[in-house]
């Protein structure tokens, strides 16, 4: 018997590897629009955050323009740089085959999220994708996760697992009443450890074992 009826996933850094694309997109805008150089370590804390929220921290009056500059560069490089994490597609396919309802909850636009899934050959696994354009409040608020569950026809609660690579994902899932899981391939692990997710999945295979335990196994 499966331990969870539905699994909600963050996208970037969880299902697909856009880490380098995100870093280079931020660096491009910082360099071309703000005249400064930033390191990847300075960018990682903003992973998972809505773009306008991030840019408002640096230049509130130009937040919209900086967001558009980011998107223009990111979209132009997207298909060339996006990758899927090894083993993730197989894990997701195994969950789908057992009837687990699957959705994506992301802080990027829905169209670009679907494009990333399509480039990585995983779009068909996810009937529901909730992007930043679909809710008024975003992560860490529960709204996008709750909307995804509503669209999936699944009740919020302990039979739902929220999987992500940032504290915003954990906070969103927790606020929506989900069990939370952090991925071991996150680029910024320390903040994840500090927010104490309910579970860790070090490899995609661990996710399958957590959701679909074998005989005699229980979720631990």
C-alpha positions as CSV (number, residue, x, y, z in Angstrom):
1,X,0.0,0.0,0.0
2,X,1.4,3.4,-0.9
3,X,2.1,5.9,1.8
4,X,1.0,9.0,-0.1
5,X,-1.9,9.5,-2.6
6,X,-0.3,12.6,-4.2
7,X,3.1,14.1,-4.6
8,X,3.7,17.8,-5.3
9,X,7.1,18.8,-6.7
10,X,9.0,22.0,-7.0
11,X,10.5,22.3,-10.5
12,X,13.9,24.0,-10.7
13,X,16.5,22.2,-8.7
14,X,14.1,19.4,-7.8
15,X,12.8,17.8,-11.1
16,X,15.0,19.6,-13.6
17,X,18.5,21.0,-13.4
18,X,18.3,24.7,-14.2
19,X,20.9,25.7,-11.5
20,X,23.5,27.0,-13.9
21,X,20.9,28.7,-16.1
22,X,19.5,30.5,-13.1
23,X,22.9,31.6,-11.9
24,X,24.0,32.9,-15.3
25,X,20.6,34.7,-15.7
26,X,21.0,36.5,-12.4
27,X,24.7,37.3,-13.2
28,X,23.7,38.7,-16.6
29,X,21.2,41.1,-15.1
30,X,23.4,42.2,-12.2
31,X,26.2,42.9,-14.6
32,X,24.3,44.5,-17.4
33,X,21.6,46.4,-15.4
34,X,23.1,47.0,-12.0
35,X,26.8,47.2,-12.8
36,X,27.9,44.6,-10.3
37,X,29.3,41.1,-10.2
38,X,27.8,38.4,-7.9
39,X,28.9,34.9,-7.0
40,X,26.7,31.8,-7.2
41,X,26.7,31.7,-3.4
42,X,25.0,35.1,-3.3
43,X,22.4,33.9,-5.7
44,X,21.5,30.6,-4.2
45,X,19.4,32.0,-1.3
46,X,17.0,33.5,-3.9
47,X,16.4,30.1,-5.6
48,X,12.6,29.3,-5.5
49,X,11.6,32.9,-4.8
50,X,9.4,34.8,-7.3
51,X,11.6,36.9,-9.5
52,X,10.0,40.2,-8.8
53,X,10.4,39.7,-5.0
54,X,14.1,39.1,-5.5
55,X,14.7,42.1,-7.7
56,X,12.7,44.4,-5.4
57,X,15.3,43.7,-2.8
58,X,18.0,45.3,-5.0
59,X,16.1,48.0,-6.8
60,X,12.4,48.4,-5.9
61,X,11.7,51.1,-8.5
62,X,13.1,48.9,-11.3
63,X,11.9,45.5,-10.1
64,X,9.6,45.0,-13.1
65,X,12.3,46.0,-15.6
66,X,14.9,43.8,-14.0
67,X,12.5,40.9,-14.0
68,X,11.9,41.3,-17.7
69,X,15.6,41.5,-18.4
70,X,16.1,38.3,-16.4
71,X,13.3,36.5,-18.3
72,X,14.6,37.7,-21.7
73,X,18.1,36.2,-21.1
74,X,16.8,33.1,-19.3
75,X,14.3,32.3,-22.1
76,X,16.9,32.7,-24.8
77,X,19.3,30.2,-23.1
78,X,16.6,27.9,-21.6
79,X,16.4,25.0,-24.0
80,X,20.2,24.8,-24.4
81,X,21.0,24.7,-20.7
82,X,18.1,22.9,-19.0
83,X,18.7,19.2,-18.0
84,X,16.9,16.6,-16.0
85,X,18.5,15.2,-12.9
86,X,19.6,11.6,-13.4
87,X,17.0,9.1,-12.1
88,X,14.3,11.6,-11.6
89,X,12.2,10.7,-14.7
90,X,12.3,7.0,-13.8
91,X,11.2,7.7,-10.2
92,X,8.3,9.9,-11.4
93,X,7.3,7.3,-13.9
94,X,7.2,4.6,-11.2
95,X,5.0,6.8,-9.0
96,X,2.6,7.5,-11.9
97,X,2.4,3.8,-12.8
98,X,1.1,3.1,-9.3
99,X,-1.6,5.7,-9.5
100,X,0.0,8.5,-7.4
101,X,-1.4,11.9,-8.4
102,X,1.5,14.2,-9.5
103,X,1.7,18.0,-9.7
104,X,4.2,20.7,-10.0
105,X,4.2,23.9,-7.8
106,X,6.7,26.5,-9.0
107,X,7.6,30.1,-8.6
108,X,8.2,30.5,-12.4
109,X,5.5,31.1,-15.0
110,X,3.3,28.2,-15.9
111,X,4.2,28.3,-19.6
112,X,8.0,28.3,-18.9
113,X,7.5,25.5,-16.3
114,X,5.7,23.4,-18.9
115,X,8.4,24.2,-21.4
116,X,11.1,22.9,-19.1
117,X,9.2,19.7,-18.4
118,X,8.7,19.3,-22.2
119,X,12.4,19.8,-23.0
120,X,13.3,17.2,-20.3
121,X,10.7,14.7,-21.5
122,X,8.5,14.8,-18.4
123,X,5.5,16.9,-19.3
124,X,3.2,13.9,-19.6
125,X,3.7,12.9,-16.0
126,X,2.2,16.1,-14.6
127,X,-1.5,16.9,-15.4
128,X,-1.3,19.9,-13.1
129,X,1.3,22.6,-13.1
130,X,0.8,25.7,-10.9
131,X,3.0,28.6,-11.7
132,X,3.5,32.0,-10.1
133,X,0.8,33.5,-12.5
134,X,-2.0,31.3,-11.0
135,X,-2.2,32.5,-7.4
136,X,-2.1,35.9,-5.8
137,X,0.1,34.7,-2.9
138,X,3.1,32.5,-3.6
139,X,5.6,30.3,-1.7
140,X,6.1,30.2,1.2
141,X,2.3,30.7,1.5
142,X,0.2,27.5,1.0
143,X,-1.9,28.9,-1.8
144,X,-0.1,27.3,-4.8
145,X,0.1,23.9,-3.2
146,X,-3.6,24.1,-2.2
147,X,-4.6,25.1,-5.8
148,X,-2.6,22.1,-7.2
149,X,-4.4,19.7,-4.9
150,X,-7.7,21.2,-5.8
151,X,-7.0,20.7,-9.5
152,X,-5.8,17.1,-8.8
153,X,-8.9,16.4,-6.8
154,X,-6.9,15.4,-3.7
155,X,-7.7,16.6,-0.1
156,X,-4.8,18.4,1.7
157,X,-3.3,16.4,4.6
158,X,-0.8,13.8,5.6
159,X,-1.4,11.7,2.5
160,X,0.2,14.4,0.4
161,X,4.0,14.8,0.0
162,X,5.6,18.1,-1.0
163,X,9.1,17.7,-2.4
164,X,11.5,20.6,-3.0
165,X,15.0,22.0,-2.8
166,X,14.5,25.2,-0.9
167,X,13.1,26.4,2.4
168,X,10.3,28.1,0.5
169,X,9.1,24.7,-0.7
170,X,9.2,23.2,2.8
171,X,7.3,26.2,4.2
172,X,4.7,26.1,1.5
173,X,4.1,22.3,1.9
174,X,4.0,22.6,5.7
175,X,1.5,25.4,5.6
176,X,-0.7,23.4,3.2
177,X,-0.7,20.5,5.7
178,X,1.5,18.2,3.6
179,X,4.4,16.0,4.7
180,X,7.5,17.7,3.4
181,X,10.7,16.2,1.8
182,X,13.9,17.9,0.8
183,X,16.1,16.6,-2.0
184,X,19.7,15.7,-1.3
185,X,20.8,17.1,-4.6
186,X,19.9,20.7,-3.6
187,X,22.7,23.2,-4.2
188,X,22.1,25.0,-0.9
189,X,21.6,22.3,1.7
190,X,22.3,24.1,5.0
191,X,19.2,26.3,4.9
192,X,17.1,23.2,4.1
193,X,18.5,21.4,7.2
194,X,17.7,24.5,9.3
195,X,14.0,24.3,8.3
196,X,13.8,20.6,9.4
197,X,11.8,18.9,6.6
198,X,9.9,15.8,7.6
199,X,11.9,13.6,5.2
200,X,15.1,13.6,3.1
201,X,15.4,11.9,-0.2
202,X,19.1,11.7,-1.1
203,X,18.5,10.0,-4.4
204,X,15.4,9.7,-6.7
205,X,15.2,6.0,-5.8
206,X,14.7,7.1,-2.2
207,X,11.6,9.0,-3.2
208,X,10.0,5.9,-4.7
209,X,10.8,3.9,-1.6
210,X,9.2,6.6,0.6
211,X,6.0,6.8,-1.4
212,X,5.8,3.1,-2.5
213,X,7.5,1.1,0.2
214,X,8.1,-2.6,-0.4
215,X,6.7,-5.4,1.7
216,X,7.2,-4.9,5.4
217,X,8.4,-1.3,4.9
218,X,6.9,1.9,6.3
219,X,7.7,5.5,5.6
220,X,10.4,6.5,8.0
